[in-house]
């Protein structure tokens, strides 16, 4: 009975973790829109090109990688998809993940002054690290996929970014709390992100890993995400385990992330 009760409570918490961010975003939609606009102004204020820089920054990184790999190094691998196409698709998704996770660590402190001065629905703040990058990278992904694979792949590329954003929601809530109360993580996290990139088939094909290291593709959920991304958009090989593992991780994190955030709420103002 105790086990059954625990399962029921866990499933209920998971449902709250799924529904909670959606409900909070809808109820505070005007405030969310205002904060997104504030974010845009903060990033581009005083620049000549203004809002265009939001798209130019990731786009210029794509152009730089293309020039290095296709023009200078002329990297070629025996695959039905050119390596530069493979790399650009993966690195765009990775840049999106990296930007969201890094900002999640500091998002509560970033809006700390606003939260201290007013009664503020703090539950929407972790989503601020996600919303604007999701829009920007969806647009850049659409342009990149169009240039690489034609118009028919644009919808798939944008859909991949939106699905990835949904997958990142519980991680954003967890990191926002961890970054606030465990400040040392901010010093270590960039290194962790870099190591994860090296262990993810972005700069190399999965087949390039030695057989003794293929277990890394199983324990690394980002490797599964990349496999699905390349499979859906570029027709490369993937399997149902690539879908099942990230899905199970997402379901496992939804409830604990939501409960942990709400239990930490009374202490957030003190910490700030």
C-alpha positions in Angstrom: 0.0 0.0 0.0 2.9 2.4 0.8 4.4 1.7 -2.6 1.0 2.3 -4.3 0.5 5.5 -2.4 4.0 6.7 -3.4 3.3 6.0 -7.0 0.0 7.9 -6.9 1.7 10.9 -5.3 4.6 10.8 -7.8 2.2 10.6 -10.7 0.2 13.5 -9.3 3.4 15.5 -8.9 4.4 14.7 -12.4 1.1 16.0 -13.7 1.5 19.2 -11.7 5.0 19.5 -13.1 3.6 19.3 -16.6 0.6 21.4 -16.2 2.0 24.0 -13.7 4.3 25.9 -16.1 1.7 25.9 -18.8 -1.0 27.3 -16.4 1.4 29.8 -14.9 2.5 31.1 -18.3 -1.1 31.4 -19.5 -2.3 33.2 -16.3 0.6 35.6 -16.4 0.8 35.8 -20.2 0.8 39.6 -20.3 3.6 39.7 -17.8 5.5 37.0 -19.7 5.2 39.0 -22.9 6.4 42.2 -21.0 9.4 40.3 -19.6 10.3 38.9 -23.1 10.2 42.5 -24.5 12.3 43.7 -21.6 14.8 40.9 -22.3 15.0 42.0 -26.0 15.6 45.6 -25.0 18.2 44.7 -22.5 20.2 42.7 -25.0 20.0 45.1 -27.9 19.8 48.5 -26.3 22.2 51.1 -27.8 23.1 49.0 -30.8 22.7 50.2 -34.4 21.1 47.0 -35.7 18.9 46.7 -32.6 16.7 43.5 -32.6 18.4 42.1 -35.7 21.4 41.2 -33.5 19.3 38.6 -31.7 19.1 36.6 -34.9 22.6 37.6 -36.2 24.5 36.2 -33.3 23.6 32.5 -33.7 23.5 33.0 -37.5 27.0 34.3 -37.6 28.2 31.3 -35.6 26.6 29.0 -38.1 28.3 30.9 -41.0 31.7 30.7 -39.1 31.4 26.9 -38.6 30.4 26.4 -42.2 33.4 28.4 -43.5 35.8 26.5 -41.2 34.5 23.0 -42.0 33.4 23.3 -45.7 35.7 25.9 -47.1 38.9 25.7 -45.1 39.1 22.2 -43.7 36.9 20.5 -46.3 35.9 17.8 -43.9 34.4 14.8 -45.6 33.1 11.6 -44.1 31.6 8.5 -45.8 28.0 9.2 -45.1 24.9 10.0 -47.1 24.7 13.4 -45.4 27.7 15.8 -45.8 29.5 16.3 -42.5 29.1 20.1 -42.5 25.3 19.6 -42.8 25.4 17.1 -40.0 27.5 19.4 -37.8 25.5 22.5 -38.4 22.2 20.9 -37.5 23.6 19.4 -34.3 25.6 22.5 -33.2 22.5 24.7 -33.5 20.5 22.4 -31.2 23.5 22.3 -28.9 23.9 26.1 -28.8 20.3 26.4 -27.9 20.6 23.9 -25.0 23.8 25.5 -23.8 22.4 29.0 -23.7 19.2 27.9 -21.9 21.0 25.9 -19.3 23.7 28.5 -18.6 21.2 31.2 -18.1 18.9 29.1 -16.0 21.6 29.0 -13.3 21.4 32.8 -12.9 17.9 33.6 -13.9 16.6 34.2 -10.3 19.4 36.5 -9.5 19.0 38.3 -12.8 15.4 39.2 -11.9 16.2 39.5 -8.1 15.8 43.3 -7.9 12.4 43.1 -9.6 11.2 40.3 -7.3 12.4 42.1 -4.1 10.6 45.3 -4.9 7.1 43.9 -5.8 4.8 41.0 -5.3 5.9 38.9 -8.2 4.9 35.4 -9.6 8.3 34.0 -9.3 7.1 30.7 -10.8 7.4 32.1 -14.3 11.0 33.2 -14.0 12.7 29.9 -14.9 10.8 30.0 -18.2 12.4 33.4 -19.1 15.7 31.5 -19.8 13.8 29.4 -22.3 11.2 31.5 -24.2 13.3 34.0 -26.2 16.1 31.6 -27.1 13.4 29.1 -28.3 11.9 31.7 -30.7 15.3 32.9 -32.0 16.8 29.4 -32.5 13.6 28.1 -34.1 14.0 30.9 -36.7 17.7 30.3 -37.3 17.1 26.6 -37.4 14.4 27.1 -40.1 16.7 29.2 -42.2 19.6 26.8 -41.8 17.5 23.7 -42.6 16.0 25.4 -45.6 19.4 26.2 -47.0 20.7 22.6 -46.3 17.7 20.5 -47.1 15.0 22.6 -48.7 11.6 23.9 -47.7 10.2 20.4 -46.8 12.5 20.1 -43.8 11.8 23.6 -42.3 8.8 22.4 -40.3 10.7 19.5 -38.9 13.6 21.7 -37.8 11.4 24.3 -36.1 9.4 21.5 -34.4 12.6 20.0 -33.1 13.5 23.2 -31.3 10.0 23.5 -29.8 10.0 19.9 -28.6 13.5 20.4 -27.2 12.3 23.5 -25.3 9.5 21.5 -23.7 12.1 18.8 -22.7 14.2 21.4 -21.0 11.5 22.9 -18.8 12.0 20.8 -15.7 15.8 21.1 -16.0 15.4 24.9 -16.1 13.4 24.8 -12.8 16.0 22.5 -11.2 19.0 24.6 -12.3 17.4 27.9 -11.2 17.1 26.6 -7.6 20.5 24.9 -7.7 22.2 28.0 -9.1 20.6 30.2 -6.4 21.5 28.2 -3.3 24.6 26.4 -4.5 26.7 29.2 -6.0 29.8 27.0 -6.7 27.9 25.2 -9.5 28.2 28.3 -11.6 32.0 27.9 -11.6 31.9 24.3 -12.5 28.9 24.3 -14.9 30.7 25.7 -18.1 33.2 22.9 -17.8 30.4 20.3 -17.5 28.7 21.8 -20.5 32.0 21.5 -22.5 32.6 17.9 -21.5 29.0 17.0 -22.4 29.5 18.5 -25.9 32.7 16.4 -26.4 30.8 13.3 -25.3 27.9 14.0 -27.7 28.0 13.2 -31.4 28.0 16.8 -32.7 31.5 17.3 -33.9 31.8 13.7 -35.0 29.5 10.9 -36.1 28.4 8.3 -33.5 30.3 5.6 -35.5 33.5 7.4 -34.8 33.5 6.5 -31.1 35.5 3.4 -30.2 33.4 0.4 -29.4 34.5 0.5 -25.8 33.0 4.0 -25.4 29.6 3.3 -27.1 28.0 3.1 -23.6 28.4 6.9 -23.5 25.7 7.1 -26.2 23.3 5.3 -23.8 23.9 7.3 -20.6 24.0 10.7 -22.4 20.4 11.9 -23.1 21.7 14.6 -25.4 23.2 12.0 -27.6 19.7 10.4 -28.0 18.3 13.9 -28.8 20.9 14.4 -31.5 20.2 10.9 -33.0 16.5 11.7 -33.2 17.2 15.2 -34.7 19.4 13.9 -37.4 17.1 11.0 -38.0 14.0 13.0 -38.4 15.5 15.9 -40.4 18.3 14.2 -42.3 17.1 10.6 -42.5 20.0 9.1 -40.5 19.7 6.0 -38.4 17.9 6.1 -35.0 15.9 3.8 -32.8 13.1 3.9 -30.3 15.5 3.8 -27.4 16.7 7.3 -28.5 13.1 8.5 -27.9 12.4 6.4 -24.8 15.4 7.4 -22.7 15.0 11.2 -22.9 11.2 10.8 -22.5 11.7 8.8 -19.3 14.2 11.3 -17.9 11.7 14.1 -18.6 8.9 12.3 -16.9 11.1 11.5 -13.9 12.2 15.2 -13.5 8.9 16.9 -14.0 7.5 16.2 -10.5 10.6 16.6 -8.4 11.6 19.8 -10.2 8.2 21.4 -9.7 7.9 20.4 -6.0 11.5 21.4 -5.2 10.9 24.9 -6.7 7.7 25.5 -4.8 9.3 24.3 -1.5 12.2 26.7 -2.1 10.0 29.7 -2.9 9.7 31.0 0.7 13.5 31.1 0.9 14.2 32.7 -2.4 13.6 36.2 -1.2 15.9 35.7 1.8 18.6 34.4 -0.5 18.3 37.3 -2.9 
